[in-house]
């Protein structure tokens, strides 16, 4: 075997290095009027993180949706994209009806709730949209849409429990008291079935609840 062949064999057999964490930090939006866009997104209740300029031709505004680890930025001199050209950015929410009502209450023109005729993942076009939420409000299946003043498009997507493997090893988090209450109700129902199977009261039910809720949020196999 030649040295070239040996090097190739060694390379092929070497294990792949572990993936490095790459967390989505910002999404750049193209807008025509920076101040108008800033007023719109702050009116949604999004946190204003930065607004600075280094001259007449460069300005950056950064805002973050409530509960999000990723932010948006827009301004002057930061993108050559056409204003309004960014579409179908998705915001996940626990309660779609509540989230939609909140935006409407802030004066935002939001579509009615809809789902995809072809399944839980929506298509870019509107021809596949069916009025109303997905059957039984299935996770990943219900949507509502809105746009900013420039026409950049956003989608609200309802997710209560993520699919297995869809959550990284980050601390368990609940969006609000309602989200936590629903998780407790699901844990209580599952624990009732657990006690029925064992035929006795579980004195360590707080530990069982905690394990169930952490696993459920992470998409791992649930305790029985």
Sine and cosine of phi, psi and omega as CSV:
sin_phi,cos_phi,sin_psi,cos_psi,sin_omega,cos_omega
0.00,0.00,0.74,-0.67,-0.01,-1.00
-0.96,0.29,0.26,-0.97,0.04,-1.00
-0.89,0.46,-0.54,0.84,0.03,-1.00
-0.92,0.40,-0.68,0.74,0.03,-1.00
-0.91,0.42,-0.65,0.76,0.01,-1.00
-0.90,0.44,-0.66,0.75,0.01,-1.00
-0.90,0.44,-0.63,0.78,0.00,-1.00
-0.92,0.39,-0.63,0.78,0.00,-1.00
-0.92,0.39,-0.66,0.75,0.01,-1.00
-0.89,0.45,-0.67,0.74,0.00,-1.00
-0.90,0.44,-0.64,0.77,-0.04,-1.00
-0.92,0.38,-0.53,0.85,-0.07,-1.00
-1.00,0.04,-0.25,0.97,-0.05,-1.00
-0.92,0.38,0.72,-0.70,0.01,-1.00
-0.93,0.38,0.52,-0.86,0.03,-1.00
-0.94,0.35,0.63,-0.77,0.04,-1.00
-0.93,0.37,0.47,-0.88,0.01,-1.00
-0.88,0.48,0.56,-0.83,0.01,-1.00
-0.92,0.39,0.67,-0.74,0.04,-1.00
-1.00,0.10,0.66,-0.75,0.03,-1.00
-0.83,0.56,0.76,-0.65,0.06,-1.00
-0.72,-0.69,0.99,-0.11,-0.07,-1.00
-1.00,-0.07,0.79,-0.61,0.04,-1.00
-0.88,0.48,0.84,-0.55,-0.09,-1.00
-0.98,-0.22,-0.79,0.62,-0.04,-1.00
-0.63,-0.77,0.45,-0.89,0.16,-0.99
-0.87,-0.49,0.77,-0.64,-0.04,-1.00
-1.00,-0.02,0.80,-0.60,0.06,-1.00
-0.96,-0.27,0.54,-0.84,0.08,-1.00
-0.98,-0.20,0.85,-0.53,0.00,-1.00
-0.76,-0.65,0.43,-0.90,0.01,-1.00
-1.00,0.00,-0.55,0.83,-0.05,-1.00
-0.80,-0.59,0.96,-0.28,-0.11,-0.99
-0.89,0.45,-0.71,0.71,-0.03,-1.00
-0.91,0.40,-0.61,0.79,0.04,-1.00
-0.90,0.44,-0.69,0.72,0.02,-1.00
-0.90,0.44,-0.64,0.77,0.02,-1.00
-0.88,0.47,-0.69,0.73,0.02,-1.00
-0.88,0.47,-0.65,0.76,-0.03,-1.00
-0.90,0.44,-0.79,0.62,-0.09,-1.00
-0.95,0.33,-0.54,0.84,0.09,-1.00
-0.93,0.36,-0.50,0.87,0.03,-1.00
-0.92,0.38,-0.33,0.94,0.05,-1.00
-0.98,0.18,-0.14,0.99,-0.07,-1.00
1.00,-0.02,0.22,0.97,0.01,-1.00
-0.97,0.23,0.59,-0.81,-0.06,-1.00
-0.97,0.25,0.77,-0.64,0.07,-1.00
-1.00,0.08,0.91,-0.40,-0.05,-1.00
-1.00,-0.08,-0.55,0.83,-0.07,-1.00
-0.35,-0.94,0.51,-0.86,0.15,-0.99
-0.41,-0.91,0.99,-0.15,-0.03,-1.00
-0.64,-0.77,0.44,-0.90,0.01,-1.00
-0.71,-0.70,0.52,-0.86,0.06,-1.00
-0.91,-0.40,0.19,0.98,-0.01,-1.00
0.31,-0.95,-0.09,-1.00,-0.03,-1.00
-0.92,0.39,-0.42,0.91,-0.12,-0.99
-0.96,-0.29,0.08,1.00,0.00,-1.00
-0.61,-0.79,0.82,-0.57,0.04,-1.00
-0.49,-0.87,0.64,-0.77,0.02,-1.00
-0.80,-0.61,0.77,-0.63,0.11,-0.99
-0.86,-0.51,0.76,-0.65,0.02,-1.00
-0.83,-0.56,0.74,-0.67,0.06,-1.00
-0.72,-0.70,0.42,-0.91,-0.03,-1.00
-0.76,-0.65,0.79,-0.62,0.07,-1.00
-0.89,0.45,0.48,-0.88,0.03,-1.00
-0.83,0.56,0.78,-0.63,0.04,-1.00
0.99,0.16,-0.04,1.00,-0.05,-1.00
-1.00,-0.02,0.55,-0.83,0.12,-0.99
-1.00,-0.08,-0.18,0.98,0.05,-1.00
-0.95,-0.31,0.46,-0.89,-0.06,-1.00
-0.84,-0.55,0.13,-0.99,0.16,-0.99
-0.91,-0.42,0.49,-0.87,0.17,-0.99
-0.73,-0.68,0.51,-0.86,0.11,-0.99
-0.44,-0.90,0.14,-0.99,0.00,-1.00
0.36,-0.93,-0.58,-0.82,0.03,-1.00
-0.87,-0.50,0.68,-0.73,0.06,-1.00
0.97,0.25,0.33,0.94,-0.03,-1.00
-0.90,-0.43,-0.24,0.97,0.04,-1.00
-0.43,-0.90,0.52,-0.85,0.05,-1.00
-0.99,-0.17,0.08,1.00,0.00,-1.00
-0.91,0.41,0.42,-0.91,0.02,-1.00
-0.96,0.28,0.74,-0.67,0.04,-1.00
-0.80,0.61,0.74,-0.68,0.01,-1.00
1.00,0.09,0.12,0.99,-0.09,-1.00
-1.00,0.06,-0.14,0.99,-0.01,-1.00
-1.00,0.02,0.83,-0.56,-0.10,-1.00
-0.78,-0.63,0.42,-0.91,0.14,-0.99
0.87,0.49,0.57,0.82,0.19,-0.98
-0.94,0.33,0.73,-0.68,-0.12,-0.99
-0.95,-0.30,0.70,-0.71,0.09,-1.00
-0.90,-0.43,0.87,-0.49,0.01,-1.00
-1.00,0.06,0.66,-0.75,-0.01,-1.00
-0.72,-0.70,0.45,-0.89,0.02,-1.00
-0.98,0.20,-0.68,0.73,-0.03,-1.00
-0.83,-0.56,0.97,-0.23,-0.09,-1.00
-0.90,0.44,-0.68,0.73,-0.01,-1.00
-0.88,0.47,-0.68,0.73,0.01,-1.00
-0.91,0.42,-0.69,0.72,0.00,-1.00
-0.90,0.44,-0.68,0.74,0.00,-1.00
-0.90,0.43,-0.71,0.70,0.01,-1.00
-0.87,0.50,-0.61,0.79,0.01,-1.00
-0.90,0.44,-0.66,0.75,0.02,-1.00
-0.94,0.35,-0.67,0.74,0.04,-1.00
-0.86,0.50,-0.65,0.76,0.03,-1.00
-0.89,0.45,-0.38,0.93,0.05,-1.00
-1.00,-0.04,0.11,0.99,0.07,-1.00
1.00,0.01,0.24,0.97,-0.03,-1.00
-1.00,0.02,0.66,-0.75,0.05,-1.00
-0.99,0.11,0.98,-0.21,-0.06,-1.00
-0.93,-0.37,0.64,-0.77,0.03,-1.00
-0.91,0.42,0.25,-0.97,0.17,-0.99
-0.94,0.35,0.35,-0.94,0.04,-1.00
-0.91,0.41,0.65,-0.76,0.01,-1.00
-0.56,-0.83,0.23,-0.97,0.13,-0.99
-0.71,-0.71,0.12,-0.99,-0.09,-1.00
-1.00,-0.09,0.78,-0.62,0.00,-1.00
-0.88,0.47,-0.43,0.90,-0.06,-1.00
-1.00,-0.03,-0.02,1.00,-0.03,-1.00
0.58,-0.81,-0.32,-0.95,-0.11,-0.99
-0.99,0.13,-0.24,0.97,-0.03,-1.00
-0.97,-0.25,0.83,-0.56,-0.13,-0.99
-0.97,0.24,0.44,-0.90,0.09,-1.00
-1.00,-0.06,0.32,-0.95,-0.03,-1.00
-0.92,0.40,-0.58,0.81,-0.01,-1.00
-0.99,0.16,0.19,-0.98,-0.02,-1.00
-1.00,-0.09,-0.13,0.99,-0.08,-1.00
-0.92,0.39,-0.40,0.92,-0.03,-1.00
-1.00,-0.05,0.04,1.00,-0.04,-1.00
-0.98,0.20,0.68,-0.73,0.06,-1.00
-0.88,-0.47,0.74,-0.67,-0.04,-1.00
-0.88,0.48,0.62,-0.79,0.04,-1.00
1.00,-0.07,0.24,-0.97,0.00,-1.00
-0.95,0.32,0.25,-0.97,0.10,-1.00
-0.88,0.47,0.47,-0.88,0.02,-1.00
-0.77,0.64,0.77,-0.64,-0.02,-1.00
0.85,0.53,0.41,0.91,-0.01,-1.00
0.79,0.61,0.71,0.71,-0.02,-1.00
-0.83,0.56,0.69,-0.73,0.02,-1.00
-0.83,0.55,0.60,-0.80,0.01,-1.00
0.96,0.26,-0.01,1.00,-0.17,-0.99
-0.97,-0.25,-0.28,0.96,-0.10,-1.00
-0.94,-0.34,0.65,-0.76,-0.10,-0.99
-0.67,-0.74,0.31,-0.95,0.24,-0.97
-0.52,-0.86,0.46,-0.89,-0.09,-1.00
-0.77,-0.64,0.43,-0.90,0.11,-0.99
-0.43,-0.90,0.21,-0.98,-0.01,-1.00
-0.74,-0.68,0.42,-0.91,0.11,-0.99
-0.99,0.10,0.07,-1.00,-0.07,-1.00
-0.86,0.51,-0.39,0.92,0.01,-1.00
-1.00,0.04,-0.22,0.98,-0.03,-1.00
0.98,-0.19,0.05,1.00,0.13,-0.99
-0.89,0.45,0.77,-0.64,-0.17,-0.99
-0.98,-0.20,0.65,-0.76,0.01,-1.00
-0.83,-0.55,0.52,-0.85,0.08,-1.00
-0.84,-0.54,0.73,-0.68,0.20,-0.98
-1.00,-0.04,0.75,-0.66,0.02,-1.00
-0.80,-0.60,0.77,-0.64,-0.04,-1.00
-1.00,0.05,0.84,-0.54,0.08,-1.00
-0.66,-0.75,0.88,-0.47,0.08,-1.00
-0.99,-0.12,-0.72,0.69,0.02,-1.00
-0.79,-0.62,0.85,-0.53,-0.04,-1.00
-0.98,0.20,0.42,-0.91,0.04,-1.00
-0.92,0.40,0.44,-0.90,0.02,-1.00
-0.81,0.59,0.69,-0.73,0.02,-1.00
0.99,0.10,-0.02,1.00,-0.05,-1.00
-1.00,-0.04,0.02,1.00,0.00,-1.00
-0.83,-0.56,0.77,-0.64,0.01,-1.00
-0.99,0.17,0.06,-1.00,-0.06,-1.00
-0.98,0.22,0.78,0.63,0.04,-1.00
-0.99,-0.11,0.32,-0.95,0.02,-1.00
-0.84,0.55,0.59,-0.81,0.03,-1.00
-0.90,0.44,0.74,-0.67,-0.05,-1.00
-0.67,-0.74,0.60,-0.80,0.08,-1.00
-0.88,-0.48,0.61,-0.79,-0.14,-0.99
-0.93,0.38,-0.62,0.78,-0.02,-1.00
-0.31,-0.95,-0.07,-1.00,-0.04,-1.00
-0.88,0.47,-0.60,0.80,0.02,-1.00
-0.90,0.43,-0.66,0.75,0.04,-1.00
-0.88,0.48,-0.72,0.69,0.01,-1.00
-0.90,0.43,-0.66,0.75,-0.01,-1.00
-0.88,0.47,-0.67,0.74,0.03,-1.00
-0.90,0.44,-0.63,0.78,0.03,-1.00
-0.90,0.43,-0.63,0.77,0.04,-1.00
-0.91,0.42,-0.63,0.77,0.02,-1.00
-0.90,0.44,-0.67,0.74,0.01,-1.00
-0.91,0.42,-0.65,0.76,0.03,-1.00
-0.90,0.43,-0.65,0.76,0.01,-1.00
-0.89,0.45,-0.68,0.73,0.01,-1.00
-0.90,0.44,-0.69,0.73,0.01,-1.00
-0.92,0.40,-0.60,0.80,0.00,-1.00
-0.94,0.35,-0.55,0.84,0.08,-1.00
-0.88,0.48,-0.65,0.76,0.05,-1.00
-0.92,0.39,-0.60,0.80,0.05,-1.00
-0.87,0.49,-0.72,0.69,0.00,-1.00
-0.92,0.38,-0.55,0.84,0.04,-1.00
-0.91,0.42,-0.60,0.80,0.02,-1.00
-0.94,0.33,-0.64,0.77,-0.03,-1.00
-0.99,0.16,-0.36,0.93,0.02,-1.00
0.97,0.26,0.32,0.95,0.02,-1.00
-0.44,-0.90,0.37,-0.93,0.03,-1.00
-0.94,0.35,0.57,-0.82,-0.03,-1.00
-0.98,-0.20,0.96,-0.29,-0.01,-1.00
-0.93,0.36,-0.31,0.95,-0.01,-1.00
-0.98,-0.18,0.53,0.85,-0.07,-1.00
-0.86,0.51,-0.53,0.85,0.03,-1.00
-0.87,0.49,-0.64,0.77,0.03,-1.00
-0.91,0.42,-0.64,0.77,0.01,-1.00
-0.90,0.44,-0.73,0.69,0.05,-1.00
-0.82,0.57,-0.76,0.65,-0.06,-1.00
-0.87,0.50,-0.70,0.71,0.01,-1.00
-0.89,0.45,-0.68,0.74,0.00,-1.00
-0.88,0.47,-0.73,0.69,-0.08,-1.00
-0.93,0.37,-0.62,0.78,0.04,-1.00
-0.92,0.39,-0.71,0.71,0.00,-1.00
-0.91,0.42,-0.66,0.76,-0.01,-1.00
-0.88,0.48,-0.72,0.70,-0.04,-1.00
-0.92,0.40,-0.51,0.86,0.00,-1.00
-1.00,0.09,-0.16,0.99,-0.03,-1.00
0.98,0.20,0.34,0.94,0.00,-1.00
-1.00,0.03,0.15,-0.99,0.02,-1.00
-0.89,0.45,0.73,-0.69,-0.09,-1.00
-0.99,0.10,0.51,-0.86,0.06,-1.00
-0.93,0.38,0.42,-0.91,-0.02,-1.00
-0.91,-0.41,0.00,0.00,0.00,0.00
